Amino acid sequence: MLAVNPGSLASHGRFADKYQLPFPLLADTERKAATAYGVLKPNGKSIQRTVVVLDKEGVVRYVKQGMPSTQELLEVLEKL
């Protein structure tokens, strides 16, 4: 599992420490990943929170804007 956010590496480190995250946070400061996944808001600066699940081969298997429920995510992951 990975998380991607446009914040700086320093802000990611503080966030990961605060919430004791067991996975890496990637910094997309140039918004290349956000652009590639089509999650930039119309202003081109803000990003719409989006959950994307890829399989082991890197194929996108699930996309949802906003925050899906834990149950929904578990069901998606079980299918993989």
Backbone as a chain_set.jsonl record, in Angstrom:
{"seq": "MLAVNPGSLASHGRFADKYQLPFPLLADTERKAATAYGVLKPNGKSIQRTVVVLDKEGVVRYVKQGMPSTQELLEVLEKL", "coords": {"N": [[0.847, -1.167, 0.0], [0.473, 2.216, -0.761], [0.526, 5.761, -0.371], [-0.247, 8.777, -2.016], [0.445, 12.192, -2.29], [0.324, 15.739, -2.791], [1.893, 17.124, -1.02], [4.912, 18.175, 0.756], [7.988, 16.285, 1.337], [8.779, 16.605, 3.981], [6.369, 17.335, 5.282], [4.966, 15.001, 4.87], [6.46, 13.194, 6.383], [5.987, 14.135, 8.998], [3.201, 13.729, 9.165], [3.006, 10.925, 8.79], [4.406, 10.053, 11.042], [2.796, 11.109, 13.108], [0.386, 9.667, 12.768], [1.283, 7.115, 12.787], [1.694, 5.528, 10.425], [1.747, 2.52, 8.551], [2.797, 2.341, 6.007], [4.408, 3.677, 3.046], [4.433, 7.197, 2.218], [4.135, 8.985, -0.692], [5.549, 11.792, -2.305], [4.037, 13.985, -4.447], [4.864, 16.46, -5.613], [5.028, 17.887, -7.988], [2.704, 17.279, -9.136], [2.397, 15.25, -11.026], [1.541, 12.557, -10.873], [-1.083, 12.99, -10.026], [-2.08, 14.334, -12.242], [-1.791, 12.334, -14.196], [-3.603, 10.438, -13.266], [-5.929, 11.825, -13.444], [-7.065, 13.417, -11.381], [-6.946, 16.053, -10.664], [-8.454, 19.085, -9.651], [-10.591, 21.45, -11.426], [-9.188, 23.903, -11.236], [-6.567, 23.223, -11.484], [-4.721, 23.093, -9.463], [-5.581, 22.163, -6.946], [-6.321, 18.942, -5.54], [-8.573, 16.298, -5.979], [-9.587, 14.14, -3.493], [-8.947, 10.808, -3.974], [-9.307, 7.331, -4.242], [-7.382, 4.794, -5.516], [-7.024, 1.555, -6.626], [-4.67, -0.767, -7.532], [-3.798, -3.785, -9.238], [-1.417, -6.536, -8.849], [-0.063, -6.44, -11.229], [-0.159, -3.843, -11.934], [-2.478, -2.895, -13.023], [-5.313, -0.831, -13.06], [-7.884, -1.417, -10.861], [-9.902, -0.39, -9.355], [-11.516, 2.67, -8.697], [-12.354, 5.502, -6.871], [-13.701, 8.591, -6.171], [-13.429, 10.708, -3.339], [-13.859, 9.314, -0.061], [-14.007, 5.972, 0.308], [-15.934, 3.535, 2.158], [-14.597, 1.526, 4.826], [-15.464, -1.118, 4.666], [-16.196, -1.323, 1.956], [-13.674, -1.003, 0.719], [-12.342, -3.245, 1.745], [-13.807, -5.288, 0.529], [-13.169, -4.856, -2.153], [-10.416, -5.374, -2.097], [-10.423, -8.063, -1.324], [-11.368, -9.286, -3.627], [-9.217, -9.126, -5.263]], "CA": [[0.0, 0.0, 0.0], [1.15, 3.501, -0.84], [-0.335, 6.943, -0.445], [0.391, 9.841, -2.795], [-0.106, 13.481, -1.92], [1.208, 16.777, -3.32], [2.654, 17.775, 0.049], [6.364, 18.0, 0.776], [8.48, 15.12, 2.077], [8.786, 16.947, 5.409], [4.999, 17.249, 5.805], [4.612, 13.578, 4.869], [7.117, 12.584, 7.532], [5.255, 14.52, 10.215], [1.893, 13.069, 9.112], [3.218, 9.488, 9.006], [4.779, 9.88, 12.447], [1.632, 11.417, 13.939], [-0.627, 8.617, 12.664], [1.987, 5.83, 12.8], [1.29, 4.823, 9.213], [2.618, 1.376, 8.247], [3.076, 2.316, 4.576], [5.057, 4.913, 2.623], [3.723, 8.312, 1.592], [4.925, 9.515, -1.793], [5.327, 13.219, -2.547], [3.752, 14.314, -5.842], [4.915, 17.923, -5.549], [4.816, 18.453, -9.322], [1.351, 16.827, -9.504], [2.447, 14.381, -12.199], [0.653, 11.406, -10.638], [-2.455, 13.514, -10.0], [-2.451, 14.605, -13.628], [-1.899, 11.051, -14.894], [-4.812, 9.743, -12.813], [-7.085, 12.671, -13.693], [-7.714, 13.802, -10.129], [-6.816, 17.485, -10.395], [-9.676, 19.882, -9.773], [-10.503, 22.343, -12.593], [-8.21, 24.99, -11.072], [-5.246, 22.682, -11.789], [-3.842, 23.136, -8.299], [-6.123, 21.298, -5.901], [-6.515, 17.541, -5.912], [-9.744, 15.621, -5.427], [-9.207, 12.901, -2.818], [-9.362, 9.682, -4.788], [-8.691, 6.052, -3.912], [-7.135, 3.978, -6.695], [-6.447, 0.258, -6.279], [-4.048, -1.445, -8.661], [-3.434, -5.163, -8.939], [0.035, -6.766, -8.826], [0.486, -6.115, -12.54], [-0.276, -2.409, -12.12], [-3.734, -2.579, -13.704], [-6.272, -0.175, -12.178], [-9.041, -2.274, -10.625], [-10.941, 0.322, -8.586], [-11.303, 4.108, -8.538], [-13.478, 6.194, -6.254], [-13.414, 9.909, -5.606], [-13.907, 10.758, -1.967], [-13.316, 8.267, 0.797], [-14.915, 4.829, 0.423], [-16.01, 2.931, 3.488], [-13.648, 0.443, 5.077], [-16.068, -2.346, 4.148], [-16.084, -1.3, 0.497], [-12.284, -1.26, 0.367], [-12.029, -4.643, 2.053], [-14.422, -6.117, -0.514], [-12.359, -4.695, -3.364], [-9.145, -6.072, -1.895], [-10.694, -9.508, -1.307], [-11.544, -9.735, -5.011], [-7.894, -9.201, -5.91]], "C": [[0.89, 1.227, 0.0], [0.111, 4.604, -0.784], [0.447, 8.012, -1.187], [-0.33, 11.138, -2.487], [0.837, 14.555, -2.454], [2.042, 17.492, -2.262], [4.144, 17.473, -0.03], [6.747, 16.733, 1.535], [8.453, 15.378, 3.585], [7.384, 16.823, 5.996], [4.533, 15.792, 5.848], [5.21, 12.874, 6.078], [6.389, 12.895, 8.826], [3.905, 13.79, 10.285], [2.029, 11.577, 9.415], [3.58, 9.207, 10.466], [3.572, 10.075, 13.359], [0.637, 10.263, 13.948], [-0.037, 7.214, 12.608], [1.589, 4.966, 11.602], [2.273, 3.697, 8.887], [2.951, 1.258, 6.756], [3.684, 3.655, 4.171], [4.091, 5.937, 2.036], [4.646, 8.883, 0.517], [4.551, 10.967, -2.041], [5.188, 13.464, -4.047], [3.745, 15.835, -5.978], [4.71, 18.583, -6.906], [3.473, 18.02, -9.913], [1.325, 15.975, -10.778], [1.532, 13.175, -12.043], [-0.802, 11.865, -10.653], [-2.955, 13.801, -11.408], [-2.69, 13.292, -14.38], [-3.18, 10.312, -14.525], [-6.069, 10.605, -12.938], [-7.819, 13.137, -12.451], [-7.5, 15.269, -9.743], [-8.179, 18.149, -10.537], [-9.5, 20.846, -10.938], [-9.48, 23.476, -12.459], [-6.774, 24.53, -11.339], [-4.276, 22.659, -10.634], [-4.296, 22.167, -7.211], [-6.349, 19.892, -6.439], [-7.752, 16.996, -5.217], [-9.268, 14.326, -4.776], [-9.797, 11.74, -3.601], [-8.611, 8.442, -4.337], [-8.598, 5.246, -5.202], [-6.472, 2.691, -6.229], [-5.934, -0.385, -7.564], [-3.749, -2.887, -8.268], [-1.913, -5.319, -9.019], [0.705, -6.427, -10.145], [0.399, -4.62, -12.847], [-1.527, -1.972, -12.864], [-4.707, -1.963, -12.698], [-7.518, -1.05, -12.081], [-10.185, -1.574, -9.913], [-10.543, 1.781, -8.494], [-12.546, 4.694, -7.891], [-13.017, 7.541, -5.735], [-14.078, 9.989, -4.244], [-13.286, 9.615, -1.183], [-14.311, 7.13, 0.915], [-14.915, 4.286, 1.846], [-14.95, 1.834, 3.612], [-14.173, -0.857, 4.487], [-15.93, -2.426, 2.626], [-14.661, -1.607, 0.053], [-11.894, -2.712, 0.635], [-12.61, -5.586, 0.995], [-13.637, -6.042, -1.814], [-11.064, -5.495, -3.24], [-9.326, -7.579, -1.87], [-10.8, -10.053, -2.713], [-10.228, -9.849, -5.751], [-7.186, -10.443, -5.451]], "O": [[1.921, 1.271, 0.671], [-1.054, 4.388, -1.118], [1.658, 8.141, -1.01], [-1.559, 11.183, -2.429], [2.038, 14.31, -2.561], [2.823, 18.384, -2.595], [4.574, 16.612, -0.799], [5.941, 16.175, 2.28], [8.143, 14.481, 4.369], [7.215, 16.272, 7.084], [3.795, 15.397, 6.751], [4.55, 12.057, 6.72], [6.195, 12.011, 9.66], [3.518, 13.294, 11.343], [1.26, 11.028, 10.204], [3.108, 8.231, 11.05], [3.355, 9.287, 14.28], [0.101, 9.912, 14.999], [-0.76, 6.238, 12.408], [1.196, 3.811, 11.762], [3.487, 3.895, 8.94], [3.345, 0.187, 6.296], [3.501, 4.655, 4.864], [3.072, 5.587, 1.44], [5.797, 9.22, 0.79], [3.376, 11.33, -1.994], [6.106, 13.188, -4.82], [2.752, 16.426, -6.403], [4.261, 19.728, -6.97], [3.149, 18.357, -11.052], [0.339, 15.984, -11.516], [0.822, 12.81, -12.98], [-1.658, 11.196, -11.232], [-4.115, 13.541, -11.728], [-3.672, 13.158, -15.11], [-3.776, 9.638, -15.365], [-7.159, 10.161, -12.577], [-9.045, 13.244, -12.451], [-7.833, 15.676, -8.63], [-8.957, 17.814, -11.43], [-8.377, 21.047, -11.4], [-8.96, 23.957, -13.466], [-5.864, 25.356, -11.413], [-3.126, 22.25, -10.798], [-3.486, 21.443, -6.631], [-6.543, 19.689, -7.638], [-7.952, 17.206, -4.02], [-8.62, 13.506, -5.426], [-11.0, 11.697, -3.857], [-7.409, 8.5, -4.078], [-9.595, 5.038, -5.893], [-5.468, 2.729, -5.516], [-6.664, -0.525, -8.545], [-3.477, -3.175, -7.102], [-1.202, -4.338, -9.235], [1.905, -6.157, -10.182], [0.838, -4.18, -13.91], [-1.634, -0.821, -13.287], [-4.905, -2.505, -11.611], [-8.132, -1.383, -13.094], [-11.302, -2.087, -9.865], [-9.381, 2.102, -8.245], [-13.666, 4.411, -8.318], [-12.065, 7.629, -4.96], [-15.145, 9.417, -4.02], [-12.294, 9.025, -1.611], [-15.354, 7.288, 1.551], [-14.004, 4.552, 2.63], [-14.477, 1.293, 2.613], [-13.419, -1.614, 3.876], [-15.588, -3.475, 2.081], [-14.456, -2.381, -0.881], [-11.192, -3.328, -0.167], [-11.971, -6.567, 0.615], [-13.462, -7.051, -2.498], [-10.669, -6.204, -4.165], [-8.457, -8.306, -2.353], [-10.366, -11.176, -2.971], [-10.121, -10.572, -6.741], [-6.058, -10.702, -5.872]]}, "num_chains": 1, "name": "protein.A"}
